[in-house]
Amino acid sequence: MRFEILNVEHGFCAYAVGNDGEVLLFDCGHGSTIRPSIYLHGLGVTRIRRFFVTNYDEDHISDLVAIRRNFTIEILTRNTSLTSAQIRSLKTPPISPAMKELLDMIDSYTAPVSADRLEPAGLKVWVFYNNYPKFTDTNNLSLLIFLQVGDILFALGGDLERAGWLELLRNTQVQELLRRVDMFVASHHGRESGYCPEVFNYCMPRLVVISDGPIQHDTQSMASTYAKHASGEWVRTPSGSEWRKVVSTRRDCNIRWEI
């Protein structure tokens, strides 16, 4: 089994492969050097069992046109409290080709899915989100995903900000899952607006992961803050092994777990 976060700079894309070879794709943002449509094709992937849209912003779906043209996507998972028309109303025109592609998917992926199709062998997924119109900003309508790969539990918070986190923390199942998290992927690319200290009343990860590009804003300098919440572990790097509490695509490029 494998889980890998791709270095798509100021976007997000990750994928997981189960024991049966089935693939879960989490967003499909792209950067200046990596497009998930090309990267996954190079790995021999032709089909995606389940595609998760964690956030309705361009940097999470920018490669979607190519993804749909080159891969069969079986299941779409998203925040279903919004219709395609409501998502469109939240966007400033013009609507990008990637967003048009997503809106088309939302309108066409309507068939029920059997429970046994949702999780490839060795993988388990839990999905939570806040509802529209209680929240009307796309960041706080992000998916909160817990992904179990073998015996490692990952938390992926999309672009959640503090208000959205606080609402989700009211859910006791979210609290219990946070207590089990090993790897915490910082929401909103590790920026200050995505940091919610109350999360760490429950969550004590070994490692915090930040998916982001070169620093452009002061709000991106949060690694030392997140490091206070992690216990640390050995990480393999091109130069050997390092004891780390925070890893980032900015510093470490693609980040992979082989399990």
Beta strands, then each sheet from edge to edge (+ up, - down):
strand 1: 2-5
strand 2: 14-17
strand 3: 23-26
strand 4: 47-52
strand 5: 72-77
strand 6: 123-129
strand 7: 143-149
strand 8: 152-156
strand 9: 183-185
strand 10: 207-210
strand 11: 233-237
strand 12: 240-244
strand 13: 246-248
strand 14: 255-258
sheet 1: 5+ 4+ 3+ 2- 1+ 14-
sheet 2: 6+ 7- 8+ 9+ 10+ 13+
sheet 3: 11+ 12-
end
